Amino acid sequence: MIFNALTAMAVFLAVLAFFSLYKAYDGPTAADRVVAINVISTKVAILIAILAVTTNQEAFVDVALIYAMMGFVATVCVSKYIEKGKLF
C-alpha cells in the first residue's frame, strides 16, 4: 500500500519536473529560468528521498541532503550573478 503511494508520488513529481524543465527552457526572463531550475533540483532531492524510503537505503538520505544544499548554493550564486553581473 505504502509502496504504491510512494511510486505514484514519484511519478507525479517526475511529471511536474518536466513542466518545470519546459519553463526553464521557455522562461521569458532569466529569473524565471533560475526559479525553474531550483524547483527541478528540489524535486530531484525529494525523489531521491522517496527512493531511500522505498529501498531502505539510509545513505540515499545523505545524498538527497547534499543534492539539496548544492542546488541551493547554485541558485544563490546564479541569482547574485544575474543581479550584479559578477560573482565576487
N, C-alpha and C positions, 0 to 999 in steps of 0.2 A: 504494500500500500504506500509506504513512505517512498520506496524506490520509484514507483510510478509517478508520484507527485514531484519528486526531485528531477526526474527525467523530463517531465512536462515543463517544469520551471526552467530547466536548462535550455530546452528547445525554444521556449518563448523569449528568453534573454538573448539567445543567438539571433533570432529573427529581428529583435529590436536593435541589436548591434549592427545588423546590415542596414537598417533605416538610418542609423547614426553615420554609418560609412557613406551613405548617399549624401547626407547633409555635409559631411566633411569634404566631399568632392565638389558639391554644388553650392556650398555656402556663399552667400553674397559678400560677406566680409571675412577678414582673417580671424576676427574674434569668434565668429560662428564656427569656423573650422577648428579652432583651438578647443572650444567647448565640446564639439562633437568628438574630437579625439579623446578628450578627458572622459566623456561618457563611455566610449568604447573601452578604454583601459579599465574603468571601474567595472563594467560588465564582464570583462575577461577575468578580473580578480574574483568576482563573485562566482563565475563559472568554475574557476579553479577551486574555490572553497566548496562548491557543491560536489565537485569531483572528489575532494578529500573526504567528504562525508559518505559518499556512496561507496568508495573503495576502502574506507577505514585506514587511510594513509595519513598519519598526522603530519608528515613532512610537507604535504601539499599546502597545509595552512600557512606554514612559514613562507612558502613560495608565493602564495597569494598576498600575504602582507608585504613582502619585498616588492612584488609587482605593483601593488597599490601605491607604495611610497615612491617608487620610480616614476610612476605616472603623475603623481602629484608634483614632484620636483620638476619634471619635464614641462608640465603645464605652467608652473610658476616661471620657469626660465623663458619659455616661448612668449608668455604674456608680457614679461618685462622687456623682451626684445621687441615685441610689436609696439609697446608703448614708447620706449625711449630710443630704439634703434641700435642699441649696443647692450651687451650683457654685463660688462664690468666697467 
